[in-house]
Structure formats: C-alpha cells, structure tokens
C-alpha cells in the first residue's frame, strides 16, 4: 500500500480541534501519546546496540 504524506502545521491542527468531538480528541490524544512513547523507547533501545557496531567484526559479513 503506498504511503501518503501531507505537510500540516501545529497551528492547522489547532484550528481543526474545535470541529472534532470530545471522543475524537481523546482518541487523537491517545494516538499521540502512543507514538511518543514508542519513539522514546526506540531511541533508548537504539543506544544499547551501539556496542554491536564494531567495524573489525564486519570482516565476517562476507563469509
């Protein structure tokens, strides 16, 4: 499935909020928090793999 991206600003989102129901706003809030939590966890996890990035061991990639 092709990915569609759009450019939208925070100000544009703020203008849209009054047109959403309270349930929709809560759902959006939940989705944003889930995204941020996942992003932060992945950022922290990425640093734990830094020790695996050893150029000397790259010689085994062609075996």
N, CA, C and O atoms as a CHARMM CRD file, in Angstrom:
* protein
*
  252
    1    1 UNK  N      0.84700  -1.17200   0.00000 PROA 1      0.00000
    2    1 UNK  CA     0.00000   0.00000   0.00000 PROA 1      0.00000
    3    1 UNK  C      0.89400   1.23800   0.00000 PROA 1      0.00000
    4    1 UNK  O      1.78600   1.35300   0.84100 PROA 1      0.00000
    5    2 UNK  N      0.67000   2.15700  -0.92400 PROA 2      0.00000
    6    2 UNK  CA     1.50600   3.36700  -0.96100 PROA 2      0.00000
    7    2 UNK  C      1.25600   4.24400   0.25500 PROA 2      0.00000
    8    2 UNK  O      0.14900   4.31800   0.78900 PROA 2      0.00000
    9    3 UNK  N      2.30600   4.89000   0.65900 PROA 3      0.00000
   10    3 UNK  CA     2.21200   5.77600   1.82000 PROA 3      0.00000
   11    3 UNK  C      1.94800   7.19600   1.34100 PROA 3      0.00000
   12    3 UNK  O      2.61900   7.69200   0.43600 PROA 3      0.00000
   13    4 UNK  N      0.97600   7.83500   1.94800 PROA 4      0.00000
   14    4 UNK  CA     0.62500   9.20700   1.60800 PROA 4      0.00000
   15    4 UNK  C      1.06900  10.10100   2.75300 PROA 4      0.00000
   16    4 UNK  O      0.74900   9.84400   3.91300 PROA 4      0.00000
   17    5 UNK  N      1.79800  11.13700   2.42400 PROA 5      0.00000
   18    5 UNK  CA     2.21900  12.08400   3.45600 PROA 5      0.00000
   19    5 UNK  C      1.69700  13.46900   3.11200 PROA 5      0.00000
   20    5 UNK  O      1.56300  13.83700   1.94500 PROA 5      0.00000
   21    6 UNK  N      1.41100  14.21500   4.15400 PROA 6      0.00000
   22    6 UNK  CA     0.97600  15.59800   3.98100 PROA 6      0.00000
   23    6 UNK  C      1.76200  16.47300   4.94900 PROA 6      0.00000
   24    6 UNK  O      2.21300  16.01400   5.99900 PROA 6      0.00000
   25    7 UNK  N      1.91500  17.70700   4.58700 PROA 7      0.00000
   26    7 UNK  CA     2.54700  18.67200   5.47200 PROA 7      0.00000
   27    7 UNK  C      1.44200  19.44900   6.17800 PROA 7      0.00000
   28    7 UNK  O      0.59700  20.08100   5.54400 PROA 7      0.00000
   29    8 UNK  N      1.47100  19.38500   7.49800 PROA 8      0.00000
   30    8 UNK  CA     0.47200  20.10400   8.28300 PROA 8      0.00000
   31    8 UNK  C      1.17700  20.70700   9.49700 PROA 8      0.00000
   32    8 UNK  O      2.06700  20.09200  10.08500 PROA 8      0.00000
   33    9 UNK  N      0.77200  21.88800   9.84900 PROA 9      0.00000
   34    9 UNK  CA     1.41700  22.57700  10.96900 PROA 9      0.00000
   35    9 UNK  C      0.60900  22.38900  12.24600 PROA 9      0.00000
   36    9 UNK  O     -0.55300  21.98300  12.20800 PROA 9      0.00000
   37   10 UNK  N      1.23000  22.68500  13.35800 PROA 10     0.00000
   38   10 UNK  CA     0.54900  22.63000  14.64600 PROA 10     0.00000
   39   10 UNK  C     -0.61700  23.61800  14.65000 PROA 10     0.00000
   40   10 UNK  O     -1.68200  23.33100  15.19700 PROA 10     0.00000
   41   11 UNK  N     -0.41100  24.76800  14.04500 PROA 11     0.00000
   42   11 UNK  CA    -1.47700  25.77900  14.00200 PROA 11     0.00000
   43   11 UNK  C     -2.69400  25.25500  13.24300 PROA 11     0.00000
   44   11 UNK  O     -3.83200  25.51500  13.63200 PROA 11     0.00000
   45   12 UNK  N     -2.45100  24.52100  12.16500 PROA 12     0.00000
   46   12 UNK  CA    -3.57100  23.96300  11.40500 PROA 12     0.00000
   47   12 UNK  C     -4.32100  22.91500  12.21800 PROA 12     0.00000
   48   12 UNK  O     -5.54700  22.83200  12.15000 PROA 12     0.00000
   49   13 UNK  N     -3.59600  22.12900  12.97700 PROA 13     0.00000
   50   13 UNK  CA    -4.24000  21.13900  13.84400 PROA 13     0.00000
   51   13 UNK  C     -5.07000  21.83700  14.91300 PROA 13     0.00000
   52   13 UNK  O     -6.18400  21.41200  15.21700 PROA 13     0.00000
   53   14 UNK  N     -4.52600  22.91000  15.48100 PROA 14     0.00000
   54   14 UNK  CA    -5.27600  23.66600  16.49400 PROA 14     0.00000
   55   14 UNK  C     -6.58900  24.19700  15.93100 PROA 14     0.00000
   56   14 UNK  O     -7.60000  24.22900  16.63200 PROA 14     0.00000
   57   15 UNK  N     -6.57600  24.61000  14.67900 PROA 15     0.00000
   58   15 UNK  CA    -7.79000  25.12900  14.05100 PROA 15     0.00000
   59   15 UNK  C     -8.81900  24.02800  13.82700 PROA 15     0.00000
   60   15 UNK  O    -10.02300  24.28700  13.81600 PROA 15     0.00000
   61   16 UNK  N     -8.34400  22.80700  13.64900 PROA 16     0.00000
   62   16 UNK  CA    -9.25900  21.68500  13.41000 PROA 16     0.00000
   63   16 UNK  C     -9.89100  21.14300  14.69100 PROA 16     0.00000
   64   16 UNK  O    -10.98100  20.57300  14.64300 PROA 16     0.00000
   65   17 UNK  N     -9.23600  21.31000  15.81400 PROA 17     0.00000
   66   17 UNK  CA    -9.71600  20.73900  17.07500 PROA 17     0.00000
   67   17 UNK  C    -11.15200  21.10500  17.43100 PROA 17     0.00000
   68   17 UNK  O    -11.89900  20.22800  17.86400 PROA 17     0.00000
   69   18 UNK  N    -11.56900  22.34600  17.27100 PROA 18     0.00000
   70   18 UNK  CA   -12.96400  22.67000  17.62600 PROA 18     0.00000
   71   18 UNK  C    -14.00200  21.92700  16.78500 PROA 18     0.00000
   72   18 UNK  O    -15.16900  21.84600  17.16800 PROA 18     0.00000
   73   19 UNK  N    -13.58200  21.38800  15.64400 PROA 19     0.00000
   74   19 UNK  CA   -14.50700  20.66900  14.76900 PROA 19     0.00000
   75   19 UNK  C    -14.59700  19.18100  15.10600 PROA 19     0.00000
   76   19 UNK  O    -15.38900  18.45300  14.50900 PROA 19     0.00000
   77   20 UNK  N    -13.78600  18.73400  16.06300 PROA 20     0.00000
   78   20 UNK  CA   -13.78600  17.33300  16.47300 PROA 20     0.00000
   79   20 UNK  C    -14.64000  17.14800  17.72400 PROA 20     0.00000
   80   20 UNK  O    -14.80500  18.06300  18.53200 PROA 20     0.00000
   81   21 UNK  N    -15.16800  15.95900  17.85700 PROA 21     0.00000
   82   21 UNK  CA   -15.93400  15.65100  19.06600 PROA 21     0.00000
   83   21 UNK  C    -14.95100  15.37500  20.20600 PROA 21     0.00000
   84   21 UNK  O    -13.77500  15.10200  19.96600 PROA 21     0.00000
   85   22 UNK  N    -15.43600  15.44800  21.43700 PROA 22     0.00000
   86   22 UNK  CA   -14.55200  15.12800  22.57300 PROA 22     0.00000
   87   22 UNK  C    -13.94600  13.71900  22.46400 PROA 22     0.00000
   88   22 UNK  O    -12.79000  13.50400  22.83000 PROA 22     0.00000
   89   23 UNK  N    -14.73100  12.77500  21.96300 PROA 23     0.00000
   90   23 UNK  CA   -14.22600  11.40800  21.80100 PROA 23     0.00000
   91   23 UNK  C    -13.09100  11.35600  20.77600 PROA 23     0.00000
   92   23 UNK  O    -12.10100  10.65100  20.97100 PROA 23     0.00000
   93   24 UNK  N    -13.24200  12.10300  19.69100 PROA 24     0.00000
   94   24 UNK  CA   -12.20000  12.14300  18.66500 PROA 24     0.00000
   95   24 UNK  C    -10.92400  12.79100  19.19500 PROA 24     0.00000
   96   24 UNK  O     -9.81900  12.35300  18.87600 PROA 24     0.00000
   97   25 UNK  N    -11.08100  13.81300  19.98800 PROA 25     0.00000
   98   25 UNK  CA    -9.91400  14.49400  20.57000 PROA 25     0.00000
   99   25 UNK  C     -9.20500  13.55600  21.53400 PROA 25     0.00000
  100   25 UNK  O     -7.97500  13.49700  21.54500 PROA 25     0.00000
  101   26 UNK  N     -9.96200  12.82300  22.34600 PROA 26     0.00000
  102   26 UNK  CA    -9.34500  11.86200  23.26800 PROA 26     0.00000
  103   26 UNK  C     -8.63700  10.75000  22.50500 PROA 26     0.00000
  104   26 UNK  O     -7.56100  10.31200  22.91200 PROA 26     0.00000
  105   27 UNK  N     -9.21800  10.29300  21.42000 PROA 27     0.00000
  106   27 UNK  CA    -8.58200   9.26200  20.59200 PROA 27     0.00000
  107   27 UNK  C     -7.28900   9.79600  19.99200 PROA 27     0.00000
  108   27 UNK  O     -6.27000   9.10600  19.98800 PROA 27     0.00000
  109   28 UNK  N     -7.32900  11.00400  19.49500 PROA 28     0.00000
  110   28 UNK  CA    -6.13200  11.63000  18.93500 PROA 28     0.00000
  111   28 UNK  C     -5.05900  11.78000  19.99800 PROA 28     0.00000
  112   28 UNK  O     -3.88500  11.51500  19.74000 PROA 28     0.00000
  113   29 UNK  N     -5.45000  12.19800  21.17900 PROA 29     0.00000
  114   29 UNK  CA    -4.51100  12.34400  22.29400 PROA 29     0.00000
  115   29 UNK  C     -3.86200  10.99800  22.62300 PROA 29     0.00000
  116   29 UNK  O     -2.65300  10.92400  22.84300 PROA 29     0.00000
  117   30 UNK  N     -4.66100   9.94700  22.65500 PROA 30     0.00000
  118   30 UNK  CA    -4.14500   8.60800  22.94000 PROA 30     0.00000
  119   30 UNK  C     -3.14800   8.17700  21.86100 PROA 30     0.00000
  120   30 UNK  O     -2.08700   7.64100  22.18000 PROA 30     0.00000
  121   31 UNK  N     -3.47500   8.40100  20.60700 PROA 31     0.00000
  122   31 UNK  CA    -2.59600   8.03300  19.49400 PROA 31     0.00000
  123   31 UNK  C     -1.26300   8.79500  19.56400 PROA 31     0.00000
  124   31 UNK  O     -0.20100   8.22400  19.31900 PROA 31     0.00000
  125   32 UNK  N     -1.33300  10.06900  19.89500 PROA 32     0.00000
  126   32 UNK  CA    -0.11400  10.87900  20.01000 PROA 32     0.00000
  127   32 UNK  C      0.76100  10.35300  21.14100 PROA 32     0.00000
  128   32 UNK  O      1.97500  10.22500  20.97600 PROA 32     0.00000
  129   33 UNK  N      0.16100  10.04900  22.28100 PROA 33     0.00000
  130   33 UNK  CA     0.93300   9.52800  23.41200 PROA 33     0.00000
  131   33 UNK  C      1.55800   8.17200  23.08200 PROA 33     0.00000
  132   33 UNK  O      2.70000   7.91200  23.45900 PROA 33     0.00000
  133   34 UNK  N      0.82200   7.30600  22.38300 PROA 34     0.00000
  134   34 UNK  CA     1.38200   6.01200  21.98800 PROA 34     0.00000
  135   34 UNK  C      2.57000   6.20200  21.05000 PROA 34     0.00000
  136   34 UNK  O      3.59400   5.53300  21.19000 PROA 34     0.00000
  137   35 UNK  N      2.42700   7.11300  20.09800 PROA 35     0.00000
  138   35 UNK  CA     3.51500   7.38600  19.15700 PROA 35     0.00000
  139   35 UNK  C      4.74800   7.89700  19.89000 PROA 35     0.00000
  140   35 UNK  O      5.85800   7.42500  19.64400 PROA 35     0.00000
  141   36 UNK  N      4.55900   8.85600  20.78900 PROA 36     0.00000
  142   36 UNK  CA     5.68700   9.41300  21.53100 PROA 36     0.00000
  143   36 UNK  C      6.35900   8.37100  22.41200 PROA 36     0.00000
  144   36 UNK  O      7.58700   8.32100  22.49100 PROA 36     0.00000
  145   37 UNK  N      5.56400   7.54100  23.07100 PROA 37     0.00000
  146   37 UNK  CA     6.11900   6.50400  23.93300 PROA 37     0.00000
  147   37 UNK  C      6.95400   5.51900  23.11600 PROA 37     0.00000
  148   37 UNK  O      8.06000   5.15600  23.51600 PROA 37     0.00000
  149   38 UNK  N      6.42800   5.09300  21.98400 PROA 38     0.00000
  150   38 UNK  CA     7.16000   4.17200  21.11900 PROA 38     0.00000
  151   38 UNK  C      8.44100   4.80900  20.60800 PROA 38     0.00000
  152   38 UNK  O      9.49600   4.17500  20.60700 PROA 38     0.00000
  153   39 UNK  N      8.35400   6.05300  20.17400 PROA 39     0.00000
  154   39 UNK  CA     9.52600   6.77000  19.65800 PROA 39     0.00000
  155   39 UNK  C     10.61100   6.88900  20.73300 PROA 39     0.00000
  156   39 UNK  O     11.79000   6.67300  20.45100 PROA 39     0.00000
  157   40 UNK  N     10.22000   7.22900  21.95000 PROA 40     0.00000
  158   40 UNK  CA    11.19500   7.36900  23.02900 PROA 40     0.00000
  159   40 UNK  C     11.82900   6.02900  23.37600 PROA 40     0.00000
  160   40 UNK  O     13.03700   5.95800  23.60000 PROA 40     0.00000
  161   41 UNK  N     11.02400   4.95800  23.42300 PROA 41     0.00000
  162   41 UNK  CA    11.56600   3.63800  23.74200 PROA 41     0.00000
  163   41 UNK  C     12.53900   3.17300  22.66700 PROA 41     0.00000
  164   41 UNK  O     13.57700   2.58800  22.97600 PROA 41     0.00000
  165   42 UNK  N     12.21100   3.42900  21.41900 PROA 42     0.00000
  166   42 UNK  CA    13.10100   3.02400  20.33300 PROA 42     0.00000
  167   42 UNK  C     14.40400   3.81800  20.36800 PROA 42     0.00000
  168   42 UNK  O     15.46700   3.27500  20.06700 PROA 42     0.00000
  169   43 UNK  N     14.33100   5.07800  20.72700 PROA 43     0.00000
  170   43 UNK  CA    15.54100   5.89400  20.83400 PROA 43     0.00000
  171   43 UNK  C     16.46200   5.37900  21.92400 PROA 43     0.00000
  172   43 UNK  O     17.67900   5.33400  21.74600 PROA 43     0.00000
  173   44 UNK  N     15.88300   4.99000  23.05200 PROA 44     0.00000
  174   44 UNK  CA    16.67400   4.45000  24.15700 PROA 44     0.00000
  175   44 UNK  C     17.24000   3.08700  23.77600 PROA 44     0.00000
  176   44 UNK  O     18.40400   2.80200  24.05500 PROA 44     0.00000
  177   45 UNK  N     16.43400   2.24900  23.14600 PROA 45     0.00000
  178   45 UNK  CA    16.88500   0.90600  22.76100 PROA 45     0.00000
  179   45 UNK  C     18.01400   0.97400  21.74900 PROA 45     0.00000
  180   45 UNK  O     18.92200   0.14300  21.77100 PROA 45     0.00000
  181   46 UNK  N     17.96400   1.95300  20.86600 PROA 46     0.00000
  182   46 UNK  CA    18.98900   2.08400  19.83200 PROA 46     0.00000
  183   46 UNK  C     20.37600   2.28100  20.44300 PROA 46     0.00000
  184   46 UNK  O     21.36300   1.77200  19.91100 PROA 46     0.00000
  185   47 UNK  N     20.45700   2.99800  21.53100 PROA 47     0.00000
  186   47 UNK  CA    21.76200   3.23400  22.15400 PROA 47     0.00000
  187   47 UNK  C     22.34300   1.95700  22.74100 PROA 47     0.00000
  188   47 UNK  O     23.56300   1.84400  22.86200 PROA 47     0.00000
  189   48 UNK  N     21.50700   0.99500  23.10700 PROA 48     0.00000
  190   48 UNK  CA    22.02200  -0.24500  23.68600 PROA 48     0.00000
  191   48 UNK  C     22.68300  -1.13300  22.64200 PROA 48     0.00000
  192   48 UNK  O     23.42800  -2.04300  23.00200 PROA 48     0.00000
  193   49 UNK  N     22.43400  -0.89600  21.37200 PROA 49     0.00000
  194   49 UNK  CA    23.04100  -1.69900  20.31900 PROA 49     0.00000
  195   49 UNK  C     24.31600  -1.07300  19.76500 PROA 49     0.00000
  196   49 UNK  O     24.91700  -1.62800  18.84400 PROA 49     0.00000
  197   50 UNK  N     24.73200   0.03900  20.29000 PROA 50     0.00000
  198   50 UNK  CA    25.92400   0.72300  19.79400 PROA 50     0.00000
  199   50 UNK  C     27.16400  -0.15000  19.91600 PROA 50     0.00000
  200   50 UNK  O     28.06100  -0.06800  19.07600 PROA 50     0.00000
  201   51 UNK  N     27.22800  -0.97900  20.94200 PROA 51     0.00000
  202   51 UNK  CA    28.39900  -1.82700  21.13600 PROA 51     0.00000
  203   51 UNK  C     28.51200  -2.88800  20.03900 PROA 51     0.00000
  204   51 UNK  O     29.59100  -3.44900  19.84800 PROA 51     0.00000
  205   52 UNK  N     27.43800  -3.17600  19.32000 PROA 52     0.00000
  206   52 UNK  CA    27.47200  -4.16400  18.25200 PROA 52     0.00000
  207   52 UNK  C     28.05000  -3.59000  16.96900 PROA 52     0.00000
  208   52 UNK  O     28.37600  -4.34600  16.05300 PROA 52     0.00000
  209   53 UNK  N     28.18200  -2.29000  16.88200 PROA 53     0.00000
  210   53 UNK  CA    28.68000  -1.63200  15.68700 PROA 53     0.00000
  211   53 UNK  C     30.20800  -1.59800  15.71400 PROA 53     0.00000
  212   53 UNK  O     30.81900  -0.54100  15.87300 PROA 53     0.00000
  213   54 UNK  N     30.80500  -2.76600  15.55600 PROA 54     0.00000
  214   54 UNK  CA    32.24800  -2.89600  15.59100 PROA 54     0.00000
  215   54 UNK  C     32.74400  -3.15500  14.17000 PROA 54     0.00000
  216   54 UNK  O     32.43800  -4.19500  13.58600 PROA 54     0.00000
  217   55 UNK  N     33.50900  -2.21600  13.61100 PROA 55     0.00000
  218   55 UNK  CA    33.98900  -2.33700  12.24200 PROA 55     0.00000
  219   55 UNK  C     34.90100  -3.54200  12.06100 PROA 55     0.00000
  220   55 UNK  O     34.93000  -4.13300  10.98200 PROA 55     0.00000
  221   56 UNK  N     35.64600  -3.91900  13.10000 PROA 56     0.00000
  222   56 UNK  CA    36.54300  -5.07400  12.98800 PROA 56     0.00000
  223   56 UNK  C     35.76100  -6.36700  12.73800 PROA 56     0.00000
  224   56 UNK  O     36.24900  -7.26600  12.05400 PROA 56     0.00000
  225   57 UNK  N     34.57200  -6.45800  13.28200 PROA 57     0.00000
  226   57 UNK  CA    33.77000  -7.65800  13.09000 PROA 57     0.00000
  227   57 UNK  C     33.04500  -7.68400  11.75500 PROA 57     0.00000
  228   57 UNK  O     32.46400  -8.70600  11.39100 PROA 57     0.00000
  229   58 UNK  N     33.06800  -6.57200  11.01300 PROA 58     0.00000
  230   58 UNK  CA    32.43100  -6.54100   9.70300 PROA 58     0.00000
  231   58 UNK  C     33.11000  -7.47300   8.71400 PROA 58     0.00000
  232   58 UNK  O     32.53100  -7.78700   7.67400 PROA 58     0.00000
  233   59 UNK  N     34.31900  -7.92100   9.00900 PROA 59     0.00000
  234   59 UNK  CA    35.00800  -8.83200   8.08900 PROA 59     0.00000
  235   59 UNK  C     34.24900 -10.15000   7.96400 PROA 59     0.00000
  236   59 UNK  O     34.42100 -10.86400   6.97600 PROA 59     0.00000
  237   60 UNK  N     33.42200 -10.48200   8.93400 PROA 60     0.00000
  238   60 UNK  CA    32.65700 -11.72400   8.90100 PROA 60     0.00000
  239   60 UNK  C     31.36700 -11.61600   8.06800 PROA 60     0.00000
  240   60 UNK  O     30.68200 -12.61600   7.85900 PROA 60     0.00000
  241   61 UNK  N     31.04400 -10.42400   7.60300 PROA 61     0.00000
  242   61 UNK  CA    29.83100 -10.23800   6.81000 PROA 61     0.00000
  243   61 UNK  C     29.89900 -10.95200   5.46500 PROA 61     0.00000
  244   61 UNK  O     28.86900 -11.34000   4.91500 PROA 61     0.00000
  245   62 UNK  N     31.11200 -11.12900   4.93100 PROA 62     0.00000
  246   62 UNK  CA    31.28900 -11.73100   3.60500 PROA 62     0.00000
  247   62 UNK  C     31.54800 -13.22500   3.64700 PROA 62     0.00000
  248   62 UNK  O     31.83200 -13.83000   2.61400 PROA 62     0.00000
  249   63 UNK  N     31.45800 -13.82700   4.81500 PROA 63     0.00000
  250   63 UNK  CA    31.75200 -15.26700   4.94800 PROA 63     0.00000
  251   63 UNK  C     30.58100 -16.09000   4.47500 PROA 63     0.00000
  252   63 UNK  O     30.63700 -17.31900   4.50800 PROA 63     0.00000
